[in-house]
Amino acid sequence: MPSEPSPINDQDLEKILNTRVSGTPQPNPKMITDRIVKAYYLTKESGQDKFLLGEQEISIIGKTLDELQSESRAKDRQLMALITAQKIFELIRLRILNDVVTIVKTKHELVTSDNPVKFRGENRNQRPIPMDPTNTLSIPIDKNHLLQLRPWGHELDRTMLGRMSEFSFVSALTAECNNQFQYGQTGRFLLGTETGIKNFQPDLSGETFKKLLREKCRFLL
């Protein structure tokens, strides 16, 4: 008699779906489908009419393998939507508790786009994860101002509105980072003043940014 199929517990299923939201490496996306295929044929061979997937009892009566796989994918989507919603609500709660609203003024012109929100991680050496509550969120609100949410509530009074003015090379670097990001993330439209759009040059190689950094280093020396 064939051995009983190994069940998938709720923790494993949540981990599989959770990684799609958190941005960490995903396990083989075919894992659940493969388990269902094996469980289906083992159940058929053993003369049974149901098997366990985690704590859920799956009946195969009157169902083809394709129908079971389709049902599984639909449940995966529902669970993923629920986990995503839970993470979003938790992220909102944490950001309300810890964010400081900051206005950054630049001397150099900013452009924006139809996909304008930029996020930056605290650790510059790691790729930021969208759901990380320690990210700095930034959006241009006019040609010389950025609205930012910064995770400084543990150090500053989060009920106060922070203001920063950037000049010289720092202003140029801030504008260049924002403008290249806006260009890279745009869906259809890059937006700005006539002067701002005319002066903007795409820098796919990053050479402009490197040049600004070199000039800043020479200035500091």
Secondary structure, DSSP 8 states (H G I E B T S, - for coil): ---------HHHHHHHHHHHHH-S----TTHHHHHHHHHHHHHHHTT-SEEEETTEEEE-TT--HHHHHHHHHHHHHHHHHHHHHHHHHHHHHHHHHH-EEEEEEESS---EESS--EEE-S-TTS---TT-TT-EEEEEEETTEEEEEES-TTTS-TTS-EEEEE-HHHHHHHHHHHHHHHHHH-SS-EE--HHHHHH----TT-HHHHHHHHHHHHHH-
